[in-house]
Amino acid sequence: MKVEQRIQFSIRDVLDYKEAIGIIGGTDYVLPPQMPNIAYKQLQIPWNYEAPVILRKQKTEIVELLQVETLYTVRLEVSKIKTRGAKTFLEEQLTISNESGRILFISRSQLVTGGVHK
């Protein structure tokens, strides 16, 4: 399962994020390092996870900091789906690329859910 979409982050997105996690100061034109994970809010994801959803592991690789008001391609891929009893184990990868296709941000997560529905 995968979804790909073009998105951009606004200055308002950055200010709201910084306020929510208590960051004071800095430039509002560069996204804080973990902020790209909020790309999930803008994605039109055609599947959903059944509760409970547990994040087992997450690894993030930042190649380059992202800028506000810049168009990026965001891709979310789900793989290695295995069901054991009432639990579903899966891996999710979120990548953000620039206009030339260069990957700037990668987040890999291992999740345990109560199921996946399309």
C-alpha positions as CSV (number, residue, x, y, z in Angstrom):
1,M,0.0,0.0,0.0
2,K,1.3,3.4,-0.8
3,V,0.2,7.0,-1.4
4,E,2.0,9.9,-2.9
5,Q,1.0,13.5,-2.8
6,R,2.5,17.0,-3.3
7,I,2.4,19.2,-0.2
8,Q,3.9,22.3,1.3
9,F,4.3,23.6,4.8
10,S,3.2,27.1,5.7
11,I,4.7,29.6,8.1
12,R,1.5,29.1,10.2
13,D,2.3,25.3,10.3
14,V,5.8,26.0,11.7
15,L,4.6,28.6,14.3
16,D,1.8,26.2,15.5
17,Y,4.2,23.3,15.7
18,K,6.9,25.3,17.6
19,E,4.3,26.6,20.0
20,A,2.9,23.1,20.7
21,I,6.4,21.6,21.5
22,G,7.7,24.7,23.3
23,I,10.4,25.9,20.9
24,I,11.1,29.6,21.3
25,G,13.0,31.7,18.7
26,G,14.8,30.5,15.6
27,T,13.8,31.1,12.0
28,D,10.3,30.4,10.9
29,Y,11.3,29.6,7.3
30,V,13.1,26.3,8.2
31,L,11.1,23.4,9.6
32,P,12.3,22.0,12.9
33,P,14.0,18.6,12.4
34,Q,11.1,16.4,13.5
35,M,8.3,18.6,12.0
36,P,8.2,16.9,8.6
37,N,6.3,14.1,10.4
38,I,3.3,16.3,10.4
39,A,3.0,15.6,6.7
40,Y,0.6,12.9,7.8
41,K,-2.0,15.6,8.5
42,Q,-2.0,16.7,4.9
43,L,-1.9,13.2,3.2
44,Q,-5.1,11.7,1.9
45,I,-4.5,8.2,3.2
46,P,-6.9,5.6,1.7
47,W,-6.5,3.1,4.6
48,N,-6.8,3.3,8.4
49,Y,-5.5,1.3,11.3
50,E,-7.7,-0.3,13.9
51,A,-7.0,0.5,17.5
52,P,-4.8,0.1,19.4
53,V,-2.0,1.5,17.3
54,I,1.4,1.1,19.0
55,L,4.7,2.6,17.7
56,R,7.4,0.0,18.4
57,K,10.4,1.7,16.7
58,Q,11.0,4.7,14.7
59,K,14.1,5.9,12.9
60,T,14.4,9.3,11.1
61,E,17.0,10.4,8.7
62,I,17.3,14.1,7.8
63,V,19.3,14.7,4.7
64,E,18.4,18.4,4.4
65,L,16.2,20.7,6.5
66,L,12.9,21.6,4.7
67,Q,11.8,25.1,3.9
68,V,8.3,26.7,4.3
69,E,6.2,27.5,1.2
70,T,8.2,25.0,-0.9
71,L,6.5,22.2,-2.8
72,Y,7.5,18.7,-1.8
73,T,6.5,15.2,-2.8
74,V,5.5,13.1,0.1
75,R,5.3,9.3,-0.2
76,L,3.9,6.9,2.5
77,E,4.5,3.2,2.0
78,V,3.3,0.3,4.1
79,S,5.0,-3.0,3.8
80,K,5.8,-6.2,5.6
81,I,2.2,-6.6,6.8
82,K,1.9,-9.8,9.0
83,T,-1.1,-10.8,11.1
84,R,-0.8,-12.9,14.3
85,G,-4.1,-13.4,16.1
86,A,-5.7,-10.1,16.7
87,K,-2.5,-8.1,16.1
88,T,-1.2,-6.8,12.8
89,F,2.6,-5.9,12.5
90,L,3.8,-3.6,9.7
91,E,6.4,-1.2,8.6
92,E,5.7,2.3,7.4
93,Q,8.1,4.6,5.5
94,L,7.5,8.3,5.0
95,T,9.8,10.0,2.5
96,I,9.8,13.7,1.4
97,S,11.6,14.6,-1.8
98,N,12.2,17.9,-3.5
99,E,11.2,18.9,-7.1
100,S,14.1,17.1,-8.6
101,G,13.3,13.8,-6.8
102,R,16.1,14.0,-4.2
103,I,15.0,12.5,-0.9
104,L,15.5,15.0,1.9
105,F,13.7,13.2,4.8
106,I,13.0,9.6,5.6
107,S,11.0,8.2,8.6
108,R,10.7,4.5,9.1
109,S,8.3,3.1,11.7
110,Q,7.4,-0.3,13.0
111,L,3.8,-0.5,14.1
112,V,1.5,-3.0,15.9
113,T,-2.2,-2.4,15.2
114,G,-5.5,-4.1,15.6
115,G,-5.8,-4.4,11.8
116,V,-5.6,-2.4,8.6
117,H,-8.6,-1.4,6.5
118,K,-8.7,0.0,3.0
